[in-house]
Each structure stands twice: as C-alpha cells, then as structure tokens.
C-alpha cells in the first residue's frame, strides 16, 4: 500500500494493511510511504509530540487478495461496456 503524507511538521506515521505494519518518521512537506499488501483492514495513524493527530480505519473497507468478479453487478453500473462500438458513434 502506498500513501502520500502531507505533514505540517515532523511526526511518526504508522501504516497498517492487514498483518503488515510499519512506522515512519516523516518530515514537514510531502512524504511517500509504503507497506506490503496483506489481506485485512487498512489503518493510518499519525502522532506528533505525543498527541495523536489521526487514527483512521475505514469501517466499510477490507483489502482482499482474491476479489470476486460479479458480471451482473459490473454491467448494472457500467451498462455501456456491453457495446462493442464507442459511445460517440451511437445515435442517441
């Protein structure tokens, strides 16, 4: 998992993806971080001067390594993919 951290000051950031977790010391500005992908919840935590700035885990998202493809669901939300011709050639 990759993350871009825009820090207003030095801090420590912990990224967690399933069972993979790593803590980074970030500097003021933009920091590019990564942790290996592992099935499970994704969490980010930032601590500065002993104070937790953010501790966030999306409640409705879990990373999986083998997603299930459901054609009916896909075409329900993307019906134009059923057509072989580009959209701009179809007459409306």
Buried (B, 14 or more C-beta within 10 A) or exposed (E): BEBEBEBEEEBEBBBBBBEBBBEBEBEEEEBEBEBEBBEBEBBBBBBBEEEEBEEEEEEEEEBEEEEEEEEEEEEEEEEEEEEEEEEEEEEE
